[in-house]
Amino acid sequence: MNDLINRLWKSRKITFDNQNVQALIRSCAARILNALTFVVVIVLLGLWIIAFLLLKDDLFAKTLTGNLFTELSCLTFFGGLVMSIFVGALVGNLLRRVFWKMLVRNKKN
């Protein structure tokens, strides 16, 4: 990759003026912001799985036994997964909008 960039640079097919650099920075920033929702959802899913594994025995095992324990823990686990995806998407979109507004405001200045 570096060899290709060096060849293009030497042949002057690519010029790195201020306009090209600014366009590249905006393009990378937009890609990072669009991935923010995905990252937040993945983080919340991981946190839910860890919390469930740590707390399932303390919450259910002492009061429930047998089949009811299995059904309730399964329902709680998958319900928590759905809720963490939903909350992660909402939080990620909120953060993306806030950062996007900041990016657009900085572009105008």
C-alpha positions, 0 to 999 in steps of 0.5 A: 500500500505504501509503495502504491501511495509513493508511486502516485505521489511521485507521478503527481497523480495525487495531490494532498492540498488542504481541500483533499485533506479536509474531505478525507477527514470528514469522510473518516469522521462520518464513518466513525460516527456511523459505527458508533451505534453498533459499538454501543450496542455491542458494549451493552450486550457484553455488559448484560451478558456479564451482569446476567452471569454474575447475578443469575445464581444470586437472584433466582437459584435461592428462591426457585428450583427446577424447571421454573428456574430454567424458564425464568432465567431463559426469559430474563436472559433473552429479554435482557438481550432485546432490551440491551439492543434497544437501549444501545441503539437509542443511546448510540443514535443519540450520541451520533446525532450529538457528535454529528451536530458538533462536526457540522458546527465545526465545519461551518467555522 
